[in-house]
Amino acid sequence: MTAGEGAGLDALRAALARCGSLAEAIKLGLLRAPAWTVVDVVVQDEFTHDVVFAADGAGPGARALVLDCT
């Protein structure tokens, strides 16, 4: 990971920390370029869901971003 990528992850972490719900996190992802694609939602129980995003778009080799939403 380069220093630039690390700074980008810090900014992303801060932006996601301000999201109060999964809906807000999805909106944040849709506003990015390229927009995130929801790849899967893993239901753990009635209250907890893990959401897997393709953070670099939906193409081959896209990096995954997983949010644990309770």
Gaussian input, Z-matrix of N, CA and C with variables (Angstrom, degrees):
# hf/3-21g

backbone

0 1
 N
 C     1     B1
 C     2     B2     1     A1
 N     3     B3     2     A2     1     D1
 C     4     B4     3     A3     2     D2
 C     5     B5     4     A4     3     D3
 N     6     B6     5     A5     4     D4
 C     7     B7     6     A6     5     D5
 C     8     B8     7     A7     6     D6
 N     9     B9     8     A8     7     D7
 C    10    B10     9     A9     8     D8
 C    11    B11    10    A10     9     D9
 N    12    B12    11    A11    10    D10
 C    13    B13    12    A12    11    D11
 C    14    B14    13    A13    12    D12
 N    15    B15    14    A14    13    D13
 C    16    B16    15    A15    14    D14
 C    17    B17    16    A16    15    D15
 N    18    B18    17    A17    16    D16
 C    19    B19    18    A18    17    D17
 C    20    B20    19    A19    18    D18
 N    21    B21    20    A20    19    D19
 C    22    B22    21    A21    20    D20
 C    23    B23    22    A22    21    D21
 N    24    B24    23    A23    22    D22
 C    25    B25    24    A24    23    D23
 C    26    B26    25    A25    24    D24
 N    27    B27    26    A26    25    D25
 C    28    B28    27    A27    26    D26
 C    29    B29    28    A28    27    D27
 N    30    B30    29    A29    28    D28
 C    31    B31    30    A30    29    D29
 C    32    B32    31    A31    30    D30
 N    33    B33    32    A32    31    D31
 C    34    B34    33    A33    32    D32
 C    35    B35    34    A34    33    D33
 N    36    B36    35    A35    34    D34
 C    37    B37    36    A36    35    D35
 C    38    B38    37    A37    36    D36
 N    39    B39    38    A38    37    D37
 C    40    B40    39    A39    38    D38
 C    41    B41    40    A40    39    D39
 N    42    B42    41    A41    40    D40
 C    43    B43    42    A42    41    D41
 C    44    B44    43    A43    42    D42
 N    45    B45    44    A44    43    D43
 C    46    B46    45    A45    44    D44
 C    47    B47    46    A46    45    D45
 N    48    B48    47    A47    46    D46
 C    49    B49    48    A48    47    D47
 C    50    B50    49    A49    48    D48
 N    51    B51    50    A50    49    D49
 C    52    B52    51    A51    50    D50
 C    53    B53    52    A52    51    D51
 N    54    B54    53    A53    52    D52
 C    55    B55    54    A54    53    D53
 C    56    B56    55    A55    54    D54
 N    57    B57    56    A56    55    D55
 C    58    B58    57    A57    56    D56
 C    59    B59    58    A58    57    D57
 N    60    B60    59    A59    58    D58
 C    61    B61    60    A60    59    D59
 C    62    B62    61    A61    60    D60
 N    63    B63    62    A62    61    D61
 C    64    B64    63    A63    62    D62
 C    65    B65    64    A64    63    D63
 N    66    B66    65    A65    64    D64
 C    67    B67    66    A66    65    D65
 C    68    B68    67    A67    66    D66
 N    69    B69    68    A68    67    D67
 C    70    B70    69    A69    68    D68
 C    71    B71    70    A70    69    D69
 N    72    B72    71    A71    70    D70
 C    73    B73    72    A72    71    D71
 C    74    B74    73    A73    72    D72
 N    75    B75    74    A74    73    D73
 C    76    B76    75    A75    74    D74
 C    77    B77    76    A76    75    D75
 N    78    B78    77    A77    76    D76
 C    79    B79    78    A78    77    D77
 C    80    B80    79    A79    78    D78
 N    81    B81    80    A80    79    D79
 C    82    B82    81    A81    80    D80
 C    83    B83    82    A82    81    D81
 N    84    B84    83    A83    82    D82
 C    85    B85    84    A84    83    D83
 C    86    B86    85    A85    84    D84
 N    87    B87    86    A86    85    D85
 C    88    B88    87    A87    86    D86
 C    89    B89    88    A88    87    D87
 N    90    B90    89    A89    88    D88
 C    91    B91    90    A90    89    D89
 C    92    B92    91    A91    90    D90
 N    93    B93    92    A92    91    D91
 C    94    B94    93    A93    92    D92
 C    95    B95    94    A94    93    D93
 N    96    B96    95    A95    94    D94
 C    97    B97    96    A96    95    D95
 C    98    B98    97    A97    96    D96
 N    99    B99    98    A98    97    D97
 C   100   B100    99    A99    98    D98
 C   101   B101   100   A100    99    D99
 N   102   B102   101   A101   100   D100
 C   103   B103   102   A102   101   D101
 C   104   B104   103   A103   102   D102
 N   105   B105   104   A104   103   D103
 C   106   B106   105   A105   104   D104
 C   107   B107   106   A106   105   D105
 N   108   B108   107   A107   106   D106
 C   109   B109   108   A108   107   D107
 C   110   B110   109   A109   108   D108
 N   111   B111   110   A110   109   D109
 C   112   B112   111   A111   110   D110
 C   113   B113   112   A112   111   D111
 N   114   B114   113   A113   112   D112
 C   115   B115   114   A114   113   D113
 C   116   B116   115   A115   114   D114
 N   117   B117   116   A116   115   D115
 C   118   B118   117   A117   116   D116
 C   119   B119   118   A118   117   D117
 N   120   B120   119   A119   118   D118
 C   121   B121   120   A120   119   D119
 C   122   B122   121   A121   120   D120
 N   123   B123   122   A122   121   D121
 C   124   B124   123   A123   122   D122
 C   125   B125   124   A124   123   D123
 N   126   B126   125   A125   124   D124
 C   127   B127   126   A126   125   D125
 C   128   B128   127   A127   126   D126
 N   129   B129   128   A128   127   D127
 C   130   B130   129   A129   128   D128
 C   131   B131   130   A130   129   D129
 N   132   B132   131   A131   130   D130
 C   133   B133   132   A132   131   D131
 C   134   B134   133   A133   132   D132
 N   135   B135   134   A134   133   D133
 C   136   B136   135   A135   134   D134
 C   137   B137   136   A136   135   D135
 N   138   B138   137   A137   136   D136
 C   139   B139   138   A138   137   D137
 C   140   B140   139   A139   138   D138
 N   141   B141   140   A140   139   D139
 C   142   B142   141   A141   140   D140
 C   143   B143   142   A142   141   D141
 N   144   B144   143   A143   142   D142
 C   145   B145   144   A144   143   D143
 C   146   B146   145   A145   144   D144
 N   147   B147   146   A146   145   D145
 C   148   B148   147   A147   146   D146
 C   149   B149   148   A148   147   D147
 N   150   B150   149   A149   148   D148
 C   151   B151   150   A150   149   D149
 C   152   B152   151   A151   150   D150
 N   153   B153   152   A152   151   D151
 C   154   B154   153   A153   152   D152
 C   155   B155   154   A154   153   D153
 N   156   B156   155   A155   154   D154
 C   157   B157   156   A156   155   D155
 C   158   B158   157   A157   156   D156
 N   159   B159   158   A158   157   D157
 C   160   B160   159   A159   158   D158
 C   161   B161   160   A160   159   D159
 N   162   B162   161   A161   160   D160
 C   163   B163   162   A162   161   D161
 C   164   B164   163   A163   162   D162
 N   165   B165   164   A164   163   D163
 C   166   B166   165   A165   164   D164
 C   167   B167   166   A166   165   D165
 N   168   B168   167   A167   166   D166
 C   169   B169   168   A168   167   D167
 C   170   B170   169   A169   168   D168
 N   171   B171   170   A170   169   D169
 C   172   B172   171   A171   170   D170
 C   173   B173   172   A172   171   D171
 N   174   B174   173   A173   172   D172
 C   175   B175   174   A174   173   D173
 C   176   B176   175   A175   174   D174
 N   177   B177   176   A176   175   D175
 C   178   B178   177   A177   176   D176
 C   179   B179   178   A178   177   D177
 N   180   B180   179   A179   178   D178
 C   181   B181   180   A180   179   D179
 C   182   B182   181   A181   180   D180
 N   183   B183   182   A182   181   D181
 C   184   B184   183   A183   182   D182
 C   185   B185   184   A184   183   D183
 N   186   B186   185   A185   184   D184
 C   187   B187   186   A186   185   D185
 C   188   B188   187   A187   186   D186
 N   189   B189   188   A188   187   D187
 C   190   B190   189   A189   188   D188
 C   191   B191   190   A190   189   D189
 N   192   B192   191   A191   190   D190
 C   193   B193   192   A192   191   D191
 C   194   B194   193   A193   192   D192
 N   195   B195   194   A194   193   D193
 C   196   B196   195   A195   194   D194
 C   197   B197   196   A196   195   D195
 N   198   B198   197   A197   196   D196
 C   199   B199   198   A198   197   D197
 C   200   B200   199   A199   198   D198
 N   201   B201   200   A200   199   D199
 C   202   B202   201   A201   200   D200
 C   203   B203   202   A202   201   D201
 N   204   B204   203   A203   202   D202
 C   205   B205   204   A204   203   D203
 C   206   B206   205   A205   204   D204
 N   207   B207   206   A206   205   D205
 C   208   B208   207   A207   206   D206
 C   209   B209   208   A208   207   D207

   B1=1.4531
   B2=1.5271
   B3=1.3005
   B4=1.4573
   B5=1.5218
   B6=1.3315
   B7=1.4720
   B8=1.5220
   B9=1.3321
   B10=1.4665
   B11=1.5151
   B12=1.3463
   B13=1.4650
   B14=1.5231
   B15=1.3319
   B16=1.4638
   B17=1.5157
   B18=1.3409
   B19=1.4690
   B20=1.5212
   B21=1.3376
   B22=1.4602
   B23=1.5196
   B24=1.3336
   B25=1.4645
   B26=1.5196
   B27=1.3307
   B28=1.4692
   B29=1.5251
   B30=1.3349
   B31=1.4679
   B32=1.5253
   B33=1.3373
   B34=1.4622
   B35=1.5272
   B36=1.3211
   B37=1.4664
   B38=1.5282
   B39=1.3257
   B40=1.4709
   B41=1.5275
   B42=1.3405
   B43=1.4672
   B44=1.5258
   B45=1.3329
   B46=1.4621
   B47=1.5234
   B48=1.3205
   B49=1.4687
   B50=1.5219
   B51=1.3249
   B52=1.4694
   B53=1.5289
   B54=1.3167
   B55=1.4659
   B56=1.5249
   B57=1.3115
   B58=1.4539
   B59=1.5140
   B60=1.3349
   B61=1.4587
   B62=1.5233
   B63=1.3166
   B64=1.4556
   B65=1.5246
   B66=1.3243
   B67=1.4681
   B68=1.5290
   B69=1.3293
   B70=1.4645
   B71=1.5285
   B72=1.3338
   B73=1.4605
   B74=1.5275
   B75=1.3309
   B76=1.4643
   B77=1.5210
   B78=1.3338
   B79=1.4679
   B80=1.5200
   B81=1.3332
   B82=1.4602
   B83=1.5285
   B84=1.3157
   B85=1.4608
   B86=1.5121
   B87=1.3233
   B88=1.4649
   B89=1.5242
   B90=1.3308
   B91=1.4619
   B92=1.5244
   B93=1.3302
   B94=1.4631
   B95=1.5222
   B96=1.3256
   B97=1.4635
   B98=1.5283
   B99=1.3245
   B100=1.4615
   B101=1.5339
   B102=1.3096
   B103=1.4696
   B104=1.5250
   B105=1.3346
   B106=1.4519
   B107=1.5223
   B108=1.3086
   B109=1.4513
   B110=1.5256
   B111=1.3167
   B112=1.4657
   B113=1.5233
   B114=1.3297
   B115=1.4579
   B116=1.5209
   B117=1.3402
   B118=1.4596
   B119=1.5261
   B120=1.3099
   B121=1.4608
   B122=1.5239
   B123=1.3245
   B124=1.4570
   B125=1.5248
   B126=1.3257
   B127=1.4635
   B128=1.5251
   B129=1.3340
   B130=1.4642
   B131=1.5311
   B132=1.3154
   B133=1.4611
   B134=1.5235
   B135=1.3243
   B136=1.4634
   B137=1.5193
   B138=1.3224
   B139=1.4611
   B140=1.5256
   B141=1.3135
   B142=1.4629
   B143=1.5219
   B144=1.3224
   B145=1.4590
   B146=1.5264
   B147=1.3216
   B148=1.4560
   B149=1.5184
   B150=1.3190
   B151=1.4571
   B152=1.5192
   B153=1.3287
   B154=1.4594
   B155=1.5199
   B156=1.3360
   B157=1.4585
   B158=1.5202
   B159=1.3260
   B160=1.4639
   B161=1.5178
   B162=1.3248
   B163=1.4639
   B164=1.5223
   B165=1.3243
   B166=1.4653
   B167=1.5200
   B168=1.3100
   B169=1.4538
   B170=1.5181
   B171=1.3018
   B172=1.4629
   B173=1.5189
   B174=1.3283
   B175=1.4569
   B176=1.5192
   B177=1.3414
   B178=1.4630
   B179=1.5281
   B180=1.2939
   B181=1.4548
   B182=1.5142
   B183=1.3200
   B184=1.4686
   B185=1.5219
   B186=1.3127
   B187=1.4616
   B188=1.5248
   B189=1.3325
   B190=1.4644
   B191=1.5162
   B192=1.3140
   B193=1.4563
   B194=1.5209
   B195=1.3322
   B196=1.4590
   B197=1.5166
   B198=1.3292
   B199=1.4577
   B200=1.5172
   B201=1.3164
   B202=1.4602
   B203=1.5182
   B204=1.3115
   B205=1.4683
   B206=1.5168
   B207=1.3168
   B208=1.4603
   B209=1.5131
   A1=107.55
   A2=116.37
   A3=120.85
   A4=109.95
   A5=115.69
   A6=119.88
   A7=110.64
   A8=117.09
   A9=120.94
   A10=112.20
   A11=115.64
   A12=119.10
   A13=110.85
   A14=116.40
   A15=120.39
   A16=111.65
   A17=116.43
   A18=120.42
   A19=110.31
   A20=116.27
   A21=120.22
   A22=111.63
   A23=116.38
   A24=120.09
   A25=111.19
   A26=116.84
   A27=119.79
   A28=110.79
   A29=116.76
   A30=120.79
   A31=110.50
   A32=116.28
   A33=120.53
   A34=110.40
   A35=116.75
   A36=121.16
   A37=110.29
   A38=116.57
   A39=120.76
   A40=110.79
   A41=117.01
   A42=120.66
   A43=110.56
   A44=116.88
   A45=120.06
   A46=111.75
   A47=117.34
   A48=120.66
   A49=111.54
   A50=117.19
   A51=120.77
   A52=112.14
   A53=117.78
   A54=121.20
   A55=108.95
   A56=115.96
   A57=120.76
   A58=113.80
   A59=116.20
   A60=119.30
   A61=109.43
   A62=114.96
   A63=120.39
   A64=110.27
   A65=117.25
   A66=121.06
   A67=110.82
   A68=117.23
   A69=120.48
   A70=110.93
   A71=117.45
   A72=120.91
   A73=110.52
   A74=117.15
   A75=120.49
   A76=110.17
   A77=117.55
   A78=120.56
   A79=110.80
   A80=116.68
   A81=120.89
   A82=110.39
   A83=116.40
   A84=120.65
   A85=113.45
   A86=116.84
   A87=120.39
   A88=112.24
   A89=117.09
   A90=120.99
   A91=112.70
   A92=117.47
   A93=120.47
   A94=110.47
   A95=116.58
   A96=121.19
   A97=108.40
   A98=119.38
   A99=125.67
   A100=110.89
   A101=114.63
   A102=120.24
   A103=109.67
   A104=115.69
   A105=120.17
   A106=109.45
   A107=115.69
   A108=122.34
   A109=108.11
   A110=117.79
   A111=120.48
   A112=106.87
   A113=116.10
   A114=121.83
   A115=111.14
   A116=116.21
   A117=119.83
   A118=109.58
   A119=115.66
   A120=122.74
   A121=106.19
   A122=115.96
   A123=121.52
   A124=107.37
   A125=115.64
   A126=120.96
   A127=108.15
   A128=115.71
   A129=120.89
   A130=110.16
   A131=115.73
   A132=122.71
   A133=106.44
   A134=117.28
   A135=118.84
   A136=113.35
   A137=118.54
   A138=121.49
   A139=114.16
   A140=118.06
   A141=121.75
   A142=110.92
   A143=115.58
   A144=122.57
   A145=108.39
   A146=117.45
   A147=122.50
   A148=106.52
   A149=116.57
   A150=121.20
   A151=108.29
   A152=116.30
   A153=122.11
   A154=108.25
   A155=115.43
   A156=122.07
   A157=109.34
   A158=117.43
   A159=121.94
   A160=104.11
   A161=116.44
   A162=121.37
   A163=113.67
   A164=117.84
   A165=121.05
   A166=111.53
   A167=117.75
   A168=120.54
   A169=108.94
   A170=116.84
   A171=120.44
   A172=113.83
   A173=118.34
   A174=120.81
   A175=113.59
   A176=115.49
   A177=119.99
   A178=109.94
   A179=116.54
   A180=120.71
   A181=114.34
   A182=117.68
   A183=120.66
   A184=109.47
   A185=115.87
   A186=119.92
   A187=109.08
   A188=115.70
   A189=120.75
   A190=110.25
   A191=115.17
   A192=123.15
   A193=105.80
   A194=117.22
   A195=121.51
   A196=109.07
   A197=116.11
   A198=121.76
   A199=108.93
   A200=116.28
   A201=122.79
   A202=106.51
   A203=117.13
   A204=121.52
   A205=109.49
   A206=115.78
   A207=120.92
   A208=108.85
   D1=133.81
   D2=177.71
   D3=-84.91
   D4=166.53
   D5=177.73
   D6=-60.48
   D7=-38.15
   D8=178.78
   D9=-63.64
   D10=-40.57
   D11=177.77
   D12=-66.18
   D13=-38.39
   D14=178.09
   D15=-62.65
   D16=-42.09
   D17=178.02
   D18=-65.23
   D19=-38.07
   D20=177.99
   D21=-64.29
   D22=-38.87
   D23=177.83
   D24=-67.33
   D25=-37.52
   D26=177.30
   D27=-62.74
   D28=-42.29
   D29=178.92
   D30=-65.70
   D31=-40.62
   D32=178.62
   D33=-64.84
   D34=-42.93
   D35=178.48
   D36=-59.55
   D37=-42.79
   D38=179.84
   D39=-65.37
   D40=-41.57
   D41=179.74
   D42=-64.72
   D43=-42.41
   D44=179.60
   D45=-68.37
   D46=-32.26
   D47=178.93
   D48=-64.01
   D49=-25.59
   D50=178.87
   D51=-81.70
   D52=-10.91
   D53=179.75
   D54=-76.29
   D55=127.80
   D56=-179.58
   D57=-94.64
   D58=-3.13
   D59=-178.14
   D60=-157.04
   D61=166.19
   D62=175.64
   D63=-62.19
   D64=-38.62
   D65=179.54
   D66=-58.78
   D67=-40.48
   D68=178.91
   D69=-67.55
   D70=-37.65
   D71=178.37
   D72=-65.61
   D73=-40.08
   D74=178.06
   D75=-64.92
   D76=-42.78
   D77=177.23
   D78=-59.49
   D79=-42.88
   D80=177.78
   D81=-58.47
   D82=-45.38
   D83=-179.98
   D84=-64.26
   D85=-37.20
   D86=-179.69
   D87=-70.04
   D88=-23.51
   D89=179.95
   D90=-84.59
   D91=-9.95
   D92=-179.51
   D93=-80.25
   D94=161.71
   D95=177.84
   D96=-123.53
   D97=115.86
   D98=-3.78
   D99=-72.52
   D100=154.24
   D101=-179.87
   D102=-64.96
   D103=144.08
   D104=175.82
   D105=-70.07
   D106=150.79
   D107=175.07
   D108=-115.40
   D109=129.61
   D110=174.74
   D111=-74.52
   D112=117.41
   D113=-177.14
   D114=-91.77
   D115=-39.40
   D116=-176.60
   D117=-160.60
   D118=153.30
   D119=171.09
   D120=-126.06
   D121=119.18
   D122=-179.57
   D123=-103.32
   D124=114.76
   D125=-178.90
   D126=-85.48
   D127=116.16
   D128=178.93
   D129=-84.35
   D130=-45.05
   D131=175.56
   D132=-160.14
   D133=-169.27
   D134=-175.45
   D135=-66.78
   D136=-16.55
   D137=-176.84
   D138=-110.91
   D139=-21.70
   D140=-172.05
   D141=-117.12
   D142=129.06
   D143=177.54
   D144=-132.58
   D145=137.38
   D146=171.37
   D147=-101.05
   D148=127.68
   D149=-178.29
   D150=-112.62
   D151=126.11
   D152=-179.51
   D153=-105.23
   D154=121.64
   D155=177.12
   D156=-109.29
   D157=145.56
   D158=164.15
   D159=-87.13
   D160=103.54
   D161=-170.00
   D162=-74.03
   D163=-18.65
   D164=179.98
   D165=-109.60
   D166=27.74
   D167=-173.55
   D168=94.19
   D169=-177.21
   D170=-172.79
   D171=-96.74
   D172=5.25
   D173=-175.34
   D174=-71.63
   D175=168.64
   D176=176.99
   D177=-59.25
   D178=140.32
   D179=178.81
   D180=81.51
   D181=7.56
   D182=179.36
   D183=-63.89
   D184=141.30
   D185=176.67
   D186=-76.67
   D187=145.28
   D188=-179.49
   D189=-95.79
   D190=143.82
   D191=173.94
   D192=-127.16
   D193=122.78
   D194=-176.95
   D195=-115.37
   D196=125.32
   D197=177.52
   D198=-111.28
   D199=131.05
   D200=175.46
   D201=-95.49
   D202=111.50
   D203=-174.77
   D204=-111.42
   D205=118.57
   D206=179.58
   D207=-115.95

